[in-house]
């Protein structure tokens, strides 16, 4: 399983504009992180996605987008796994 | 010392499900202890807290993968995270459902307190 996850993350990293990818389990433990994604923040990312699901219960897993002038961070939780993708705006 | 305790009490409120933060010396004697009423009393006893610094971390260090930094123990109702900051130990006691990643990340914030205490312990 490790290799498959790693392969997916590496594929994501080759997508245009992607500068970092992080995967965490439901306990907030970092499974893998690449690029600018800091494994220290896996707990906070998981917690944020969990909080977002409580805003509209029963409407599926939301996608959270943080955006500033230079970059974006997309967070999505599915089947207990949290995926964060860091992108540049260019 | 009271200020240190207040700072640790603030950190305690930062993570949902975190029940206690205890900073102990090698013998499990608490130097700073902040706990909610719901924290399990058994896990706050020096006899439990000292097992990490006196035995577990030393033994784990012999596995051939370098010095042991932290041990995460997950029980059926609680989780305990113990961090080796020789000569001191940080113990975090939380409910099973608490976010382990966030708990581990508290290490950076608690390091300030531990460094302050460690210098006075060595003195």
gemmi code that builds the backbone of each chain (N, CA, C; Angstrom):
import gemmi

chains = {
    "A": [
        ("UNK", (0.827, -1.203, 0.000), (0.000, 0.000, 0.000), (0.866, 1.259, 0.000)),
        ("UNK", (1.946, 1.175, 0.765), (2.861, 2.322, 0.863), (3.301, 2.817, -0.511)),
        ("UNK", (3.687, 1.823, -1.351), (4.232, 2.174, -2.666), (3.173, 2.829, -3.542)),
        ("UNK", (1.917, 2.327, -3.415), (0.836, 2.890, -4.235), (0.554, 4.333, -3.841)),
        ("UNK", (0.520, 4.568, -2.525), (0.282, 5.943, -2.036), (1.410, 6.849, -2.502)),
        ("UNK", (2.631, 6.350, -2.336), (3.810, 7.123, -2.719), (3.782, 7.465, -4.212)),
        ("UNK", (3.350, 6.458, -5.012), (3.292, 6.656, -6.471), (2.273, 7.744, -6.810)),
        ("UNK", (1.099, 7.680, -6.140), (0.054, 8.685, -6.364), (0.561, 10.086, -6.024)),
        ("UNK", (1.252, 10.169, -4.894), (1.755, 11.473, -4.437), (2.793, 12.000, -5.425)),
        ("UNK", (3.646, 11.113, -5.897), (4.670, 11.545, -6.863), (4.034, 12.008, -8.174)),
        ("UNK", (2.958, 11.322, -8.572), (2.240, 11.735, -9.792), (1.631, 13.124, -9.601)),
        ("UNK", (1.038, 13.313, -8.407), (0.433, 14.618, -8.101), (1.477, 15.730, -8.149)),
        ("UNK", (2.661, 15.417, -7.650), (3.738, 16.415, -7.593), (4.171, 16.866, -8.988)),
        ("UNK", (3.937, 15.991, -9.989), (4.349, 16.370, -11.355), (3.270, 17.210, -12.060)),
        ("UNK", (2.091, 17.349, -11.418), (1.024, 18.166, -12.022), (1.438, 19.635, -12.026)),
        ("UNK", (0.964, 20.401, -13.029), (1.370, 21.804, -13.133), (0.996, 22.612, -11.894)),
        ("UNK", (1.937, 23.352, -11.374), (1.693, 24.251, -10.243), (1.761, 23.606, -8.873)),
        ("UNK", (1.763, 22.280, -8.802), (1.775, 21.617, -7.491), (3.188, 21.670, -6.890)),
        ("UNK", (3.261, 22.219, -5.667), (4.581, 22.343, -5.026), (4.681, 21.527, -3.733)),
        ("UNK", (3.554, 20.938, -3.312), (3.614, 20.139, -2.093), (2.369, 19.278, -1.926)),
        ("UNK", (2.560, 18.104, -1.354), (1.437, 17.192, -1.107), (1.634, 16.552, 0.267)),
        ("UNK", (0.549, 16.442, 1.010), (0.624, 15.799, 2.320), (-0.569, 14.864, 2.502)),
        ("UNK", (-0.317, 13.688, 3.044), (-1.381, 12.721, 3.346), (-1.356, 12.433, 4.840)),
        ("UNK", (-2.522, 12.407, 5.467), (-2.567, 12.100, 6.901), (-3.723, 11.152, 7.180)),
        ("UNK", (-3.604, 10.368, 8.243), (-4.703, 9.461, 8.597), (-5.708, 10.186, 9.499)),
        ("UNK", (-6.747, 9.480, 9.938), (-7.813, 10.146, 10.696), (-7.344, 10.629, 12.071)),
        ("UNK", (-6.233, 10.097, 12.552), (-5.681, 10.531, 13.835), (-4.739, 11.732, 13.676)),
        ("UNK", (-4.572, 12.196, 12.427), (-3.703, 13.346, 12.191), (-2.236, 12.994, 12.075)),
        ("UNK", (-1.953, 11.702, 11.940), (-0.558, 11.290, 11.786), (-0.175, 11.377, 10.308)),
        ("UNK", (0.963, 11.972, 10.040), (1.392, 12.165, 8.654), (1.809, 10.826, 8.031)),
        ("UNK", (1.234, 10.508, 6.860), (1.611, 9.277, 6.160), (2.727, 9.561, 5.165)),
        ("UNK", (2.597, 10.677, 4.476), (3.664, 11.081, 3.560), (3.566, 12.578, 3.321)),
        ("UNK", (4.700, 13.208, 3.089), (4.690, 14.624, 2.718), (5.821, 14.883, 1.743)),
        ("UNK", (5.522, 15.695, 0.748), (6.538, 16.017, -0.256), (6.509, 17.502, -0.555)),
        ("UNK", (7.614, 18.036, -1.023), (7.705, 19.442, -1.401), (7.594, 20.353, -0.199)),
        ("UNK", (6.824, 21.427, -0.345), (6.747, 22.438, 0.713), (5.860, 21.996, 1.886)),
        ("UNK", (5.125, 20.902, 1.720), (4.218, 20.434, 2.784), (5.026, 20.004, 4.005)),
        ("UNK", (4.682, 20.584, 5.154), (5.412, 20.295, 6.385), (4.643, 19.249, 7.203)),
        ("UNK", (5.295, 18.139, 7.485), (4.610, 17.045, 8.190), (4.138, 17.441, 9.588)),
        ("UNK", (4.713, 18.509, 10.147), (4.300, 18.973, 11.476), (2.843, 19.446, 11.491)),
        ("UNK", (2.337, 19.850, 10.316), (1.008, 20.427, 10.267), (-0.079, 19.406, 9.922)),
        ("UNK", (0.289, 18.128, 9.850), (-0.698, 17.108, 9.479), (-1.878, 17.097, 10.460)),
        ("UNK", (-1.601, 17.296, 11.736), (-2.652, 17.315, 12.753), (-3.623, 18.456, 12.544)),
        ("UNK", (-3.087, 19.640, 12.282), (-3.934, 20.818, 12.079), (-4.775, 20.672, 10.819)),
        ("UNK", (-4.181, 20.123, 9.754), (-4.921, 19.945, 8.498), (-6.082, 18.970, 8.687)),
        ("UNK", (-5.827, 17.882, 9.396), (-6.879, 16.895, 9.667), (-7.991, 17.517, 10.504)),
        ("UNK", (-7.585, 18.281, 11.507), (-8.540, 18.911, 12.402), (-9.425, 19.914, 11.642)),
        ("UNK", (-8.799, 20.665, 10.729), (-9.556, 21.638, 9.924), (-10.597, 20.949, 9.059)),
        ("UNK", (-10.189, 19.856, 8.406), (-11.140, 19.173, 7.517), (-12.269, 18.547, 8.338)),
        ("UNK", (-11.932, 18.085, 9.541), (-12.955, 17.517, 10.421), (-13.949, 18.597, 10.844)),
        ("UNK", (-13.414, 19.779, 11.180), (-14.284, 20.906, 11.568), (-15.194, 21.308, 10.418)),
        ("UNK", (-14.638, 21.307, 9.198), (-15.418, 21.714, 8.025), (-16.594, 20.771, 7.787)),
        ("UNK", (-16.403, 19.487, 8.049), (-17.509, 18.538, 7.835), (-18.653, 18.778, 8.827)),
        ("UNK", (-18.337, 19.354, 9.979), (-19.387, 19.609, 10.968), (-20.246, 20.828, 10.599)),
        ("UNK", (-19.761, 21.654, 9.644), (-20.532, 22.840, 9.245), (-21.816, 22.449, 8.517)),
        ("UNK", (-21.687, 21.464, 7.628), (-22.875, 20.995, 6.896), (-22.916, 19.472, 6.955)),
        ("UNK", (-23.417, 18.944, 8.057), (-23.427, 17.492, 8.209), (-24.310, 16.813, 7.163)),
        ("UNK", (-23.896, 15.671, 6.699), (-24.705, 14.903, 5.756), (-24.577, 15.346, 4.314)),
        ("UNK", (-23.709, 16.329, 4.065), (-23.563, 16.818, 2.681), (-22.239, 16.379, 2.071)),
        ("UNK", (-21.694, 15.324, 2.587), (-20.447, 14.796, 2.012), (-19.214, 15.503, 2.546)),
        ("UNK", (-18.088, 15.109, 2.015), (-16.819, 15.660, 2.488), (-16.481, 16.947, 1.732)),
        ("UNK", (-16.316, 18.055, 2.445), (-16.038, 19.315, 1.760), (-14.569, 19.440, 1.337)),
        ("UNK", (-14.354, 20.334, 0.392), (-12.978, 20.674, 0.010), (-12.708, 22.062, 0.581)),
        ("UNK", (-11.614, 22.203, 1.301), (-11.267, 23.510, 1.882), (-10.179, 24.121, 1.009)),
        ("UNK", (-10.330, 25.397, 0.713), (-9.312, 26.069, -0.099), (-8.799, 27.299, 0.638)),
        ("UNK", (-7.509, 27.323, 0.882), (-6.862, 28.521, 1.432), (-6.124, 29.178, 0.281)),
        ("UNK", (-6.305, 30.479, 0.162), (-5.680, 31.144, -0.978), (-5.017, 32.436, -0.526)),
        ("UNK", (-3.822, 32.671, -1.027), (-3.220, 33.996, -0.852), (-2.690, 34.447, -2.203)),
        ("UNK", (-1.928, 35.546, -2.216), (-1.484, 36.106, -3.506), (-0.644, 35.129, -4.313)),
        ("UNK", (0.129, 34.311, -3.605), (1.109, 33.477, -4.317), (0.695, 32.013, -4.460)),
        ("UNK", (-0.073, 31.521, -3.482), (-0.306, 30.071, -3.510), (-1.694, 29.688, -2.990)),
        ("UNK", (-2.009, 28.437, -3.183), (-3.280, 27.883, -2.703), (-2.996, 26.587, -1.961)),
        ("UNK", (-3.865, 26.281, -1.010), (-3.760, 24.989, -0.322), (-5.153, 24.366, -0.316)),
        ("UNK", (-5.272, 23.211, -0.932), (-6.555, 22.498, -0.990), (-6.504, 21.328, -0.024)),
        ("UNK", (-7.560, 21.215, 0.787), (-7.606, 20.110, 1.753), (-8.898, 19.332, 1.528)),
        ("UNK", (-8.771, 18.032, 1.454), (-9.952, 17.192, 1.250), (-9.815, 15.922, 2.084)),
        ("UNK", (-10.913, 15.567, 2.762), (-10.901, 14.348, 3.563), (-11.830, 13.327, 2.915)),
        ("UNK", (-11.353, 12.094, 2.779), (-12.175, 11.045, 2.190), (-11.824, 9.717, 2.836)),
        ("UNK", (-12.844, 8.975, 3.280), (-12.648, 7.683, 3.939), (-11.640, 7.776, 5.092)),
        ("UNK", (-11.673, 8.911, 5.790), (-10.792, 9.084, 6.938), (-9.394, 9.555, 6.605)),
        ("UNK", (-9.077, 9.613, 5.323), (-7.750, 10.086, 4.929), (-7.831, 11.559, 4.525)),
        ("UNK", (-6.851, 12.340, 4.942), (-6.834, 13.748, 4.579), (-5.718, 13.995, 3.573)),
        ("UNK", (-6.068, 14.690, 2.496), (-5.069, 15.019, 1.476), (-4.971, 16.531, 1.373)),
        ("UNK", (-3.767, 17.060, 1.448), (-3.555, 18.499, 1.274), (-2.636, 18.692, 0.077)),
        ("UNK", (-3.060, 19.575, -0.830), (-2.261, 19.861, -2.035), (-1.921, 21.347, -2.048)),
        ("UNK", (-0.647, 21.655, -2.114), (-0.181, 23.035, -2.162), (0.125, 23.392, -3.617)),
        ("UNK", (-0.434, 24.516, -4.086), (-0.215, 24.931, -5.482), (0.217, 26.383, -5.537)),
        ("UNK", (0.977, 26.708, -6.574), (1.286, 28.123, -6.815), (0.223, 28.672, -7.748)),
        ("UNK", (-0.010, 29.982, -7.696), (-1.062, 30.572, -8.513), (-0.680, 30.695, -9.970)),
        ("UNK", (0.606, 30.625, -10.258), (1.044, 30.824, -11.655), (0.763, 29.575, -12.486)),
    ],
    "B": [
        ("UNK", (7.381, 30.164, 38.300), (6.820, 28.812, 38.170), (5.322, 28.859, 37.869)),
        ("UNK", (4.667, 29.817, 38.511), (3.226, 29.956, 38.301), (2.929, 30.364, 36.859)),
        ("UNK", (3.836, 31.190, 36.303), (3.656, 31.621, 34.911), (3.819, 30.447, 33.955)),
        ("UNK", (4.791, 29.592, 34.257), (5.000, 28.399, 33.437), (3.747, 27.536, 33.454)),
        ("UNK", (3.185, 27.382, 34.641), (1.989, 26.551, 34.801), (0.811, 27.137, 34.006)),
        ("UNK", (0.708, 28.475, 34.038), (-0.382, 29.133, 33.297), (-0.207, 28.922, 31.792)),
        ("UNK", (1.050, 29.001, 31.348), (1.339, 28.818, 29.928), (0.968, 27.393, 29.487)),
        ("UNK", (1.332, 26.432, 30.320), (1.011, 25.030, 30.011), (-0.512, 24.819, 30.033)),
        ("UNK", (-1.185, 25.510, 30.959), (-2.652, 25.399, 31.031), (-3.305, 25.935, 29.759)),
        ("UNK", (-2.702, 26.994, 29.169), (-3.211, 27.541, 27.904), (-3.048, 26.514, 26.796)),
        ("UNK", (-1.891, 25.856, 26.782), (-1.619, 24.854, 25.741), (-2.605, 23.694, 25.870)),
        ("UNK", (-2.956, 23.370, 27.106), (-3.887, 22.255, 27.364), (-5.233, 22.468, 26.659)),
        ("UNK", (-5.631, 23.744, 26.564), (-6.941, 24.046, 25.969), (-6.916, 24.060, 24.443)),
        ("UNK", (-5.706, 23.954, 23.893), (-5.574, 24.125, 22.441), (-6.048, 22.924, 21.627)),
        ("UNK", (-5.954, 21.746, 22.216), (-6.324, 20.536, 21.463), (-7.520, 19.867, 22.129)),
        ("UNK", (-8.534, 19.585, 21.318), (-9.723, 18.885, 21.821), (-9.333, 17.502, 22.316)),
        ("UNK", (-9.788, 17.154, 23.497), (-9.542, 15.801, 24.011), (-8.263, 15.667, 24.820)),
        ("UNK", (-7.456, 16.724, 24.856), (-6.235, 16.668, 25.678), (-6.631, 16.844, 27.139)),
        ("UNK", (-6.242, 15.895, 27.983), (-6.721, 15.886, 29.368), (-5.658, 16.327, 30.367)),
        ("UNK", (-4.404, 16.093, 30.051), (-3.353, 16.469, 31.016), (-2.006, 16.639, 30.339)),
        ("UNK", (-1.234, 17.577, 30.873), (0.158, 17.754, 30.449), (0.995, 17.697, 31.719)),
        ("UNK", (1.970, 16.814, 31.727), (2.809, 16.691, 32.917), (4.270, 16.698, 32.492)),
        ("UNK", (5.032, 17.524, 33.139), (6.483, 17.532, 32.900), (7.135, 16.971, 34.154)),
        ("UNK", (7.870, 15.894, 33.977), (8.458, 15.212, 35.136), (9.968, 15.079, 34.983)),
        ("UNK", (10.617, 14.741, 36.093), (12.041, 14.416, 36.000), (12.180, 12.910, 35.758)),
        ("UNK", (13.393, 12.415, 35.796), (13.640, 11.001, 35.462), (12.911, 10.026, 36.395)),
        ("UNK", (12.649, 10.474, 37.632), (12.000, 9.588, 38.604), (10.476, 9.677, 38.557)),
        ("UNK", (9.963, 10.474, 37.637), (8.513, 10.600, 37.529), (7.927, 11.636, 38.477)),
        ("UNK", (8.813, 12.431, 39.106), (8.319, 13.475, 40.021), (7.826, 14.663, 39.186)),
        ("UNK", (6.558, 15.029, 39.324), (6.029, 16.113, 38.481), (6.617, 17.477, 38.852)),
        ("UNK", (7.092, 18.202, 37.847), (7.566, 19.574, 38.056), (6.451, 20.542, 37.677)),
        ("UNK", (5.782, 20.236, 36.587), (4.595, 20.999, 36.193), (3.499, 19.985, 35.864)),
        ("UNK", (2.360, 20.169, 36.486), (1.248, 19.245, 36.207), (-0.029, 20.046, 36.022)),
        ("UNK", (-0.625, 19.922, 34.842), (-1.898, 20.579, 34.573), (-2.847, 19.503, 34.070)),
        ("UNK", (-3.962, 19.316, 34.739), (-4.869, 18.228, 34.348), (-6.322, 18.637, 34.525)),
        ("UNK", (-7.142, 18.146, 33.638), (-8.588, 18.329, 33.794), (-9.097, 17.279, 34.781)),
        ("UNK", (-10.285, 17.507, 35.311), (-10.859, 16.551, 36.262), (-11.091, 15.184, 35.613)),
        ("UNK", (-11.317, 15.227, 34.300), (-11.631, 13.975, 33.600), (-10.393, 13.141, 33.261)),
        ("UNK", (-9.210, 13.645, 33.600), (-7.990, 12.877, 33.323), (-7.939, 11.635, 34.209)),
        ("UNK", (-7.501, 10.491, 33.666), (-7.464, 9.265, 34.474), (-6.400, 9.370, 35.574)),
        ("UNK", (-6.827, 9.161, 36.792), (-5.936, 9.360, 37.942), (-4.721, 8.427, 37.900)),
        ("UNK", (-4.946, 7.218, 37.380), (-3.859, 6.229, 37.298), (-2.674, 6.743, 36.480)),
        ("UNK", (-3.001, 7.442, 35.395), (-1.949, 7.900, 34.476), (-1.187, 9.105, 35.019)),
        ("UNK", (-1.670, 9.676, 36.127), (-1.009, 10.850, 36.696), (-0.045, 10.466, 37.820)),
        ("UNK", (-0.037, 9.197, 38.176), (0.805, 8.754, 39.289), (2.277, 8.674, 38.872)),
        ("UNK", (3.186, 9.068, 39.771), (4.622, 8.980, 39.444), (5.056, 7.567, 39.054)),
        ("UNK", (4.409, 6.555, 39.639), (4.800, 5.177, 39.330), (4.549, 4.844, 37.856)),
        ("UNK", (3.502, 5.434, 37.279), (3.225, 5.227, 35.850), (4.147, 6.092, 35.005)),
        ("UNK", (4.278, 7.364, 35.414), (5.048, 8.324, 34.615), (6.533, 7.971, 34.556)),
        ("UNK", (7.049, 7.361, 35.631), (8.486, 7.074, 35.671), (8.870, 5.880, 34.796)),
        ("UNK", (7.900, 5.044, 34.434), (8.249, 3.865, 33.622), (8.833, 4.272, 32.274)),
        ("UNK", (8.397, 5.417, 31.753), (8.902, 5.865, 30.450), (10.377, 6.223, 30.539)),
        ("UNK", (10.700, 7.171, 31.459), (12.085, 7.654, 31.514), (13.025, 6.624, 32.137)),
        ("UNK", (12.500, 5.818, 33.073), (13.380, 4.871, 33.759), (13.635, 3.608, 32.932)),
        ("UNK", (12.683, 3.213, 32.122), (12.824, 1.942, 31.397), (12.558, 2.046, 29.904)),
        ("UNK", (11.353, 2.446, 29.546), (10.892, 2.309, 28.162), (11.788, 2.999, 27.145)),
        ("UNK", (12.112, 4.273, 27.397), (12.877, 5.017, 26.391), (14.307, 4.480, 26.246)),
        ("UNK", (14.893, 4.036, 27.367), (16.247, 3.449, 27.312), (16.238, 2.149, 26.515)),
        ("UNK", (15.249, 1.315, 26.783), (15.152, 0.030, 26.082), (14.865, 0.245, 24.593)),
        ("UNK", (13.975, 1.191, 24.297), (13.635, 1.466, 22.894), (14.847, 2.001, 22.131)),
        ("UNK", (15.735, 2.644, 22.860), (16.956, 3.169, 22.242), (17.935, 2.088, 21.828)),
        ("UNK", (17.690, 0.876, 22.284), (18.601, -0.235, 21.963), (18.171, -1.019, 20.731)),
        ("UNK", (17.147, -0.539, 20.055), (16.643, -1.274, 18.880), (17.504, -1.067, 17.635)),
        ("UNK", (18.485, -0.226, 17.749), (19.402, -0.030, 16.632), (18.923, 0.962, 15.598)),
        ("UNK", (17.917, 1.766, 15.961), (17.441, 2.786, 15.017), (17.620, 4.191, 15.606)),
        ("UNK", (18.610, 4.323, 16.459), (18.917, 5.634, 17.028), (18.231, 5.869, 18.354)),
        ("UNK", (18.456, 7.082, 18.875), (17.901, 7.441, 20.181), (16.378, 7.553, 20.102)),
        ("UNK", (15.705, 7.077, 21.144), (14.244, 7.169, 21.173), (13.820, 8.579, 21.572)),
        ("UNK", (12.955, 9.178, 20.781), (12.505, 10.545, 21.053), (11.148, 10.597, 21.744)),
        ("UNK", (10.235, 9.784, 21.247), (8.904, 9.795, 21.862), (8.226, 8.437, 21.725)),
        ("UNK", (7.327, 8.158, 22.657), (6.555, 6.919, 22.595), (5.073, 7.288, 22.644)),
        ("UNK", (4.313, 6.777, 21.679), (2.867, 7.012, 21.654), (2.186, 5.703, 22.035)),
        ("UNK", (1.450, 5.714, 23.118), (0.735, 4.507, 23.553), (-0.760, 4.776, 23.398)),
        ("UNK", (-1.434, 3.946, 22.625), (-2.871, 4.134, 22.441), (-3.617, 2.992, 23.125)),
        ("UNK", (-4.419, 3.324, 24.107), (-5.201, 2.350, 24.876), (-6.642, 2.366, 24.368)),
        ("UNK", (-7.502, 1.549, 24.974), (-8.882, 1.483, 24.465), (-9.656, 2.788, 24.693)),
        ("UNK", (-9.328, 3.529, 25.747), (-10.054, 4.778, 25.999), (-9.177, 6.034, 25.984)),
        ("UNK", (-7.884, 5.852, 26.135), (-6.991, 7.009, 26.233), (-5.773, 6.816, 25.344)),
        ("UNK", (-5.063, 7.912, 25.113), (-3.750, 7.805, 24.482), (-2.751, 8.623, 25.301)),
        ("UNK", (-1.534, 8.115, 25.380), (-0.495, 8.789, 26.155), (0.719, 8.992, 25.253)),
        ("UNK", (1.177, 10.233, 25.176), (2.357, 10.542, 24.372), (3.441, 11.018, 25.324)),
        ("UNK", (4.569, 10.319, 25.305), (5.665, 10.683, 26.202), (6.875, 11.064, 25.381)),
        ("UNK", (7.430, 12.219, 25.687), (8.556, 12.732, 24.902), (9.799, 12.806, 25.768)),
        ("UNK", (10.881, 12.317, 25.199), (12.144, 12.284, 25.911), (12.886, 13.598, 25.716)),
        ("UNK", (12.934, 14.404, 26.763), (13.673, 15.671, 26.714), (14.668, 15.649, 27.860)),
        ("UNK", (15.538, 14.675, 27.823), (16.469, 14.421, 28.911), (17.106, 15.719, 29.426)),
        ("UNK", (17.105, 15.968, 30.735), (16.750, 15.091, 31.839), (15.247, 15.069, 32.191)),
        ("UNK", (14.425, 15.718, 31.374), (12.995, 15.775, 31.704), (12.160, 14.958, 30.709)),
        ("UNK", (10.926, 14.738, 31.078), (9.997, 14.006, 30.224), (8.681, 14.773, 30.143)),
        ("UNK", (8.149, 14.864, 28.924), (6.826, 15.481, 28.767), (5.825, 14.345, 28.553)),
        ("UNK", (4.746, 14.335, 29.315), (3.683, 13.343, 29.112), (2.384, 14.063, 28.773)),
        ("UNK", (1.775, 13.644, 27.684), (0.474, 14.194, 27.296), (-0.546, 13.071, 27.405)),
        ("UNK", (-1.586, 13.307, 28.158), (-2.632, 12.286, 28.300), (-3.895, 12.828, 27.643)),
        ("UNK", (-4.439, 12.051, 26.723), (-5.589, 12.533, 25.954), (-6.586, 11.406, 25.755)),
        ("UNK", (-7.770, 11.786, 25.314), (-8.781, 10.759, 25.011), (-8.369, 10.055, 23.718)),
        ("UNK", (-8.930, 8.879, 23.497), (-8.559, 8.062, 22.338), (-8.809, 8.798, 21.017)),
        ("UNK", (-9.865, 9.627, 21.017), (-10.263, 10.268, 19.766), (-9.505, 11.570, 19.480)),
        ("UNK", (-8.670, 12.024, 20.398), (-7.932, 13.278, 20.184), (-7.004, 13.144, 18.978)),
        ("UNK", (-6.720, 14.264, 18.364), (-5.899, 14.292, 17.151), (-4.415, 14.112, 17.526)),
        ("UNK", (-3.899, 12.932, 17.244), (-2.526, 12.603, 17.653), (-1.503, 13.530, 16.993)),
        ("UNK", (-1.764, 13.881, 15.743), (-0.839, 14.763, 15.024), (-0.709, 16.118, 15.703)),
        ("UNK", (-1.850, 16.641, 16.150), (-1.820, 17.940, 16.837), (-1.098, 17.824, 18.178)),
        ("UNK", (-1.309, 16.700, 18.847), (-0.656, 16.493, 20.150), (0.853, 16.453, 19.984)),
        ("UNK", (1.303, 15.724, 18.970), (2.746, 15.606, 18.721), (3.328, 16.973, 18.395)),
        ("UNK", (2.541, 17.789, 17.691), (3.022, 19.110, 17.284), (3.113, 20.104, 18.442)),
        ("UNK", (2.530, 19.754, 19.595), (2.638, 20.632, 20.775), (4.055, 20.638, 21.325)),
        ("UNK", (4.845, 19.675, 20.878), (6.227, 19.547, 21.355), (6.989, 20.872, 21.238)),
        ("UNK", (6.827, 21.537, 20.083), (7.566, 22.789, 19.855), (7.198, 23.852, 20.887)),
        ("UNK", (5.898, 23.926, 21.228), (5.451, 24.941, 22.186), (5.909, 24.606, 23.605)),
        ("UNK", (5.963, 23.318, 23.904), (6.350, 22.907, 25.263), (7.864, 22.940, 25.469)),
        ("UNK", (8.582, 22.971, 24.369), (10.046, 22.956, 24.443), (10.593, 24.163, 25.223)),
        ("UNK", (9.904, 25.296, 25.089), (10.319, 26.525, 25.792), (10.292, 26.275, 27.302)),
        ("UNK", (9.203, 25.672, 27.757), (9.027, 25.399, 29.187), (10.082, 24.399, 29.660)),
        ("UNK", (10.258, 23.353, 28.857), (11.188, 22.285, 29.239), (12.615, 22.823, 29.320)),
        ("UNK", (12.993, 23.650, 28.362), (14.347, 24.211, 28.382), (14.581, 25.052, 29.629)),
        ("UNK", (13.576, 25.846, 30.001), (13.646, 26.674, 31.214), (13.828, 25.798, 32.449)),
        ("UNK", (12.997, 24.760, 32.520), (13.030, 23.868, 33.685), (14.327, 23.063, 33.718)),
        ("UNK", (14.756, 22.584, 32.538), (15.951, 21.734, 32.477), (17.174, 22.482, 32.997)),
        ("UNK", (17.268, 23.763, 32.649), (18.433, 24.526, 33.101), (18.430, 24.655, 34.625)),
        ("UNK", (17.233, 24.799, 35.223), (17.178, 24.917, 36.680), (17.383, 23.568, 37.358)),
        ("UNK", (17.002, 22.473, 36.679), (17.233, 21.137, 37.242), (18.728, 20.840, 37.268)),
        ("UNK", (19.415, 21.178, 36.171), (20.858, 20.932, 36.085), (21.598, 21.773, 37.116)),
        ("UNK", (21.140, 23.052, 37.279), (21.757, 23.933, 38.282), (21.612, 23.306, 39.667)),
    ],
}
model = gemmi.Model(1)
for chain_id, residues in chains.items():
    chain = gemmi.Chain(chain_id)
    for i, (resn, *xyz) in enumerate(residues, 1):
        res = gemmi.Residue()
        res.name, res.seqid = resn, gemmi.SeqId(i, " ")
        for name, pos in zip(("N", "CA", "C"), xyz):
            atom = gemmi.Atom()
            atom.name, atom.element = name, gemmi.Element(name[0])
            atom.pos, atom.b_iso = gemmi.Position(*pos), 0.0
            res.add_atom(atom)
        chain.add_residue(res)
    model.add_chain(chain)
structure = gemmi.Structure()
structure.add_model(model)
structure.setup_entities()
